[in-house]
Amino acid sequence: ILGRLLFSVYVRDLPKQACNCEINQFADDTAMHTASKSLPEIEDRLSNDFHCIGKWLSEQKLHLNSVKSKVILFGSRPALSQSPKLNIVFEGKPLQVNYVQYLGVLLGSHLSWNDHLLQF
């Protein structure tokens, strides 16, 4: 418990590093999110804040885990079928996925419960 508490204190300034996105933290989980109708604007916001956060983490002698870092675009099936993939890359690896697990809940890009319920 003390390790998690100290980590939380150590990274409490992380949300201040994002200029374009909102940051939510719970224990050692962090989520960055933004909203826009413009896909290029979403890419710019996320890319810029990934860069700022990566720089700050480096200064704190920490690093972003590229295996656990994911990007997901939420929307309706028709809207997502017409939009291209986000071009967000970290350490040479594209980060966009169709579902992500956050705080024990499996979230799909269409925000249905199907993916979450199928895991039980």
C-alpha positions in Angstrom: 0.0 0.0 0.0 2.8 2.4 0.9 4.4 1.8 -2.6 1.2 2.9 -4.4 0.8 5.9 -2.1 4.3 7.1 -2.7 3.9 6.5 -6.5 0.7 8.6 -6.4 2.5 11.4 -4.6 5.4 11.1 -7.0 3.3 11.5 -10.2 0.6 13.9 -8.8 1.8 16.6 -11.2 1.4 14.5 -14.2 -2.0 15.9 -15.2 -0.5 19.4 -15.3 1.7 18.3 -18.2 -1.2 17.8 -20.6 -2.1 21.0 -22.4 -4.7 19.7 -24.7 -6.2 16.6 -23.0 -7.8 15.7 -19.7 -5.9 13.3 -17.4 -7.6 10.9 -15.0 -5.6 8.9 -12.4 -6.6 6.1 -10.1 -3.8 4.5 -8.2 -1.2 3.6 -10.8 -3.7 3.7 -13.8 -3.7 6.9 -15.9 -6.1 7.7 -18.7 -5.7 10.7 -21.1 -8.8 11.7 -23.1 -10.0 14.4 -25.5 -13.0 15.0 -27.7 -13.5 16.6 -31.1 -15.4 16.0 -34.3 -12.1 16.5 -36.2 -9.8 13.5 -36.4 -6.7 15.5 -37.2 -7.4 17.7 -34.1 -7.6 14.6 -31.9 -4.3 13.3 -33.4 -2.6 16.6 -32.8 -3.9 16.9 -29.2 -2.9 13.4 -28.3 0.5 13.5 -30.0 1.4 16.8 -28.4 0.4 15.7 -24.9 2.1 12.3 -25.3 5.3 14.2 -26.2 4.9 16.6 -23.2 4.1 13.8 -20.8 7.0 11.6 -22.1 9.4 14.5 -21.6 8.2 15.1 -18.1 8.4 11.4 -17.2 11.9 11.3 -18.5 12.8 14.3 -16.2 11.3 12.4 -13.3 13.4 9.3 -14.2 10.3 7.4 -15.2 9.2 6.1 -18.6 5.9 5.4 -20.4 5.3 1.7 -20.8 4.7 1.2 -24.6 3.2 -2.2 -24.0 0.5 -0.8 -21.8 -0.1 2.4 -23.7 -3.2 2.3 -25.9 -5.3 4.7 -28.0 -8.9 4.1 -28.7 -11.4 6.1 -30.7 -15.0 5.9 -29.4 -17.9 6.4 -31.7 -20.9 4.8 -33.5 -20.3 2.0 -35.9 -21.2 4.1 -38.9 -18.9 7.0 -37.9 -16.0 4.7 -37.1 -16.4 2.7 -40.3 -15.9 5.9 -42.3 -13.0 7.3 -40.3 -9.4 6.4 -40.9 -7.2 5.0 -38.2 -5.5 7.5 -35.8 -1.9 8.0 -36.6 -0.5 7.9 -33.0 2.8 6.1 -32.7 5.0 5.6 -29.6 8.5 4.0 -29.9 7.7 3.0 -33.5 4.5 1.2 -32.6 1.0 2.3 -33.5 -1.1 2.6 -30.4 -4.7 2.4 -31.7 -6.8 -0.6 -30.5 -10.5 -1.6 -30.8 -10.9 -2.2 -27.1 -9.1 -1.4 -23.9 -9.3 -2.5 -20.3 -9.5 0.3 -17.8 -10.1 -0.2 -14.1 -11.4 -3.8 -14.8 -13.9 -2.8 -17.4 -13.4 -3.8 -21.0 -14.3 -0.8 -23.2 -14.9 -1.3 -26.9 -14.7 1.4 -29.5 -18.5 1.3 -30.0 -19.1 1.5 -26.2 -21.3 -1.6 -26.1 -21.0 -4.2 -23.3 -20.5 -7.1 -25.7 -16.7 -7.3 -25.3 -16.8 -7.0 -21.6 -19.6 -9.6 -21.1 -17.9 -12.1 -23.4 -14.9 -12.4 -21.1 -17.0 -14.0 -18.4 
